Amino acid sequence: RTPGSEGGDGNRRSLPLSFAYIRLHGPSLAAYAGCYTTEALRTWAARIRTWDLRAVYVYFDNDQAAYATHNAVELMKILGLSNP
């Protein structure tokens, strides 16, 4: 886990890239476990919207109990994206 992985501090970051790759391993202290809250996903969506990038890839690795799939679909809905 990295500091702020539950959504971060919300500050705009200047990224010298055309894309970002985010790995989310779960909100709990146990890696690869737990389900992100809607509020945490909204925080990530708000952060993603501030980035001037061509693409943002988010990899959910909290695969216990299929939370990764649930969280990915919910984040896509928050961002206004259609399901693949």
VENNORTA-V699544 format. One record per backbone hydrogen bond with DSSP energy under -1.0 kcal/mol. CO is the residue of the C=O (numbers start at 1). NH is the residue of the N-H. Records with the same first field share a line. If there is no record, write none. Layout:
CO = NH + NH
This chain:
2 = 5
4 = 7
15 = 17
18 = 54 + 55
20 = 57
22 = 59
24 = 61
25 = 32
30 = 33
32 = 64
33 = 28
37 = 41
38 = 42
39 = 43
40 = 44
41 = 45
42 = 46
43 = 47
44 = 48
45 = 49
47 = 50
48 = 51
51 = 53
55 = 20
57 = 22
59 = 24
61 = 63
63 = 66
64 = 67
66 = 70
67 = 71
68 = 72
69 = 73
70 = 74
71 = 75
72 = 76
73 = 77
74 = 78
75 = 79
76 = 81
77 = 80
